[in-house]
Amino acid sequence: SLLALKRNYTIFLDISGSMALEDVPDESRNSTHFISRFQGALYGVHQFFDKLLALGKNNQIEIIAFNEHIFQQSINSKEQLTRFTNNLIVGGGTLLAPALAIAKKKFFQQNWNSSSFSPHMMIIIGDGCPSDENAVIHELVDAANQLYNKQGKDEQLAFTFIQIGSDSNATKFLKSLDDNLQPKYGAPFDLVDTKEWKTVLKDGFSKTIT
């Protein structure tokens, strides 16, 4: 909805080595041509950014690319987005928790002394299990606990994991996050939602995450 688009966003891009695999349909050509998982993810990000520009919303958008390193940029224009993504090199492992920690810290710093939180969605696009699964769970539970202690509401912060590719272990891990953040890991809120890439392609990137 248009109201949903008034929130702020942090988009996490997995740039680990497996994102170079070319098994994603090329939606820009509407053909049977396949592109890399990373290129597919970028296509979705650009589609979403175009939607925000068309609506004229004053959103804050942060991009965080991660493997064993973290690269981040606040994005204010298509040109800035293109420059940032053109400089990314796919390779290495998948350390997600440090990237989540940076975004979580920024979110609470911006909102801690405010009478009301600015709604924020964290969108994580990746193809596999992070190599730091337990640390990822810790960051998500800690985010929920901080929000609860601030007397916030669960709709003020959300994490949407979009799986690109068909790694069954990744699917199992993401399903566990979606189903077990409260009952198994003890979070006061269920802040996690998961999507498959084929659903995103079918429904449209902007529709899927709003």
C-alpha positions in Angstrom: 0.0 0.0 0.0 1.0 3.6 -0.4 1.0 4.1 3.4 3.3 1.2 3.8 5.8 2.8 1.5 6.3 5.7 4.0 8.6 3.6 6.1 12.4 3.6 6.0 14.4 0.7 4.5 17.7 -1.1 4.9 18.4 -3.5 2.1 21.1 -6.2 2.7 22.7 -7.7 -0.3 24.6 -11.0 0.0 27.7 -10.7 -2.2 29.3 -14.0 -1.2 30.8 -16.3 -3.8 27.7 -18.4 -4.4 25.7 -15.3 -5.6 27.7 -15.6 -8.8 25.8 -18.7 -9.9 23.8 -18.1 -13.0 20.5 -19.8 -12.3 18.0 -16.9 -12.0 15.6 -16.0 -14.9 16.4 -12.7 -16.5 13.2 -10.7 -15.8 14.5 -7.6 -17.6 14.4 -9.6 -20.9 11.4 -11.7 -20.1 13.1 -14.7 -21.6 14.6 -18.0 -20.8 18.0 -16.4 -20.4 19.6 -16.8 -17.0 21.6 -14.4 -15.0 23.5 -14.6 -11.7 21.8 -14.5 -8.4 23.5 -11.3 -7.6 22.3 -9.7 -10.9 18.8 -10.9 -10.2 18.9 -9.4 -6.7 20.1 -6.1 -8.2 17.3 -6.1 -10.7 14.8 -6.4 -7.8 16.5 -3.6 -5.8 16.4 -1.2 -8.8 12.7 -2.1 -9.4 11.9 -1.3 -5.8 13.8 2.0 -5.9 12.1 3.0 -9.1 8.7 2.5 -7.3 9.7 4.7 -4.4 10.8 7.5 -6.8 7.6 7.3 -8.8 5.6 7.7 -5.6 7.7 10.7 -4.5 8.1 9.3 -1.0 10.7 10.8 1.3 12.1 7.5 2.4 15.5 6.8 4.0 17.1 3.9 2.2 20.4 2.3 3.3 22.1 -0.4 1.3 24.5 -2.8 3.1 26.4 -5.4 1.0 28.0 -8.2 3.0 30.3 -11.2 2.7 33.3 -11.3 5.1 33.3 -7.5 4.8 30.6 -4.8 5.0 30.0 -2.1 2.5 27.2 0.4 3.2 25.7 3.5 1.6 22.7 5.8 2.1 21.0 6.0 -1.2 19.2 9.1 -2.4 19.2 8.7 -6.2 19.3 6.0 -8.9 22.7 7.2 -9.9 24.0 6.8 -6.4 22.6 3.3 -6.3 24.2 2.4 -9.6 27.6 3.7 -8.5 27.5 1.8 -5.3 26.5 -1.6 -6.8 28.9 -1.2 -9.7 31.8 -1.2 -7.2 30.7 -4.5 -5.5 32.7 -7.6 -6.2 31.0 -11.0 -5.5 33.1 -13.5 -3.6 33.9 -14.9 -0.1 31.8 -16.1 2.7 28.5 -15.1 4.3 28.7 -13.2 7.6 25.3 -11.6 8.1 25.2 -10.9 11.9 27.7 -7.9 11.8 25.7 -6.2 9.1 22.5 -6.7 11.1 24.2 -5.4 14.2 25.2 -2.1 12.4 21.7 -1.6 11.0 20.0 -2.4 14.3 22.3 0.0 16.3 21.5 2.8 13.8 17.7 2.1 14.0 17.6 2.3 17.8 20.0 5.3 18.0 17.6 7.2 15.7 14.5 6.3 17.6 15.5 5.8 21.2 14.8 9.4 22.3 11.9 9.8 20.0 8.3 9.6 21.2 7.4 7.4 18.3 9.5 5.1 16.1 9.8 5.6 12.4 8.7 2.3 10.9 11.6 0.5 9.4 11.9 -2.6 7.2 15.1 -4.6 6.9 15.2 -6.6 3.7 17.8 -9.3 3.5 18.4 -10.8 0.0 20.7 -13.9 -0.1 20.9 -17.4 -1.4 22.3 -19.5 1.4 22.7 -20.0 5.1 24.9 -17.5 6.9 28.0 -18.9 8.4 27.1 -17.2 11.6 23.6 -18.6 12.2 23.6 -18.4 16.0 24.8 -14.8 15.9 22.1 -13.9 13.4 19.5 -15.4 15.7 21.0 -13.4 18.6 20.8 -10.2 16.7 17.1 -10.7 15.7 16.1 -11.7 19.3 18.0 -8.7 20.7 16.2 -6.4 18.3 12.9 -7.7 19.4 13.8 -7.4 23.1 15.0 -3.8 22.6 11.8 -2.9 20.8 9.7 -4.5 23.6 11.7 -2.7 26.4 11.1 0.6 24.6 7.4 -0.3 24.6 7.4 -0.4 20.8 5.1 -2.3 18.5 6.2 -5.1 16.2 5.0 -3.3 13.1 7.6 -0.6 13.8 10.5 -2.9 12.8 10.4 -5.9 10.5 13.0 -8.2 8.9 12.1 -9.8 5.5 14.4 -12.5 4.3 14.2 -13.1 0.5 15.8 -16.3 -0.6 17.3 -16.3 -4.1 18.3 -19.7 -5.4 17.2 -23.1 -4.1 19.6 -24.1 -1.3 17.5 -26.4 0.9 19.6 -25.7 4.0 18.9 -22.0 3.6 15.2 -22.7 3.2 15.2 -24.7 6.4 17.1 -22.0 8.3 14.8 -19.2 7.1 11.7 -21.3 8.0 13.1 -21.8 11.5 13.6 -18.0 11.9 10.1 -17.4 10.6 8.4 -20.0 12.8 10.6 -20.1 15.9 11.7 -16.6 16.8 9.2 -16.5 19.6 8.5 -20.1 20.7 12.0 -21.5 20.5 14.3 -18.5 20.7 12.3 -16.4 23.2 11.7 -13.2 21.3 8.8 -11.1 22.5 7.8 -10.3 19.0 7.9 -12.3 15.7 9.8 -9.7 13.6 10.7 -12.1 10.8 9.0 -12.9 7.5 10.5 -15.0 4.7 9.9 -15.0 0.9 11.0 -17.2 -1.9 12.5 -15.4 -4.9 10.0 -17.0 -7.3 7.2 -15.4 -5.3 9.0 -12.0 -5.5 9.3 -12.5 -9.3 5.6 -13.4 -9.6 4.2 -10.6 -7.4 6.8 -7.9 -8.1 9.5 -6.8 -5.7 7.8 -3.7 -4.4 4.5 -5.5 -3.8 6.2 -8.3 -2.0 7.9 -6.2 0.7 5.3 -3.5 1.3 
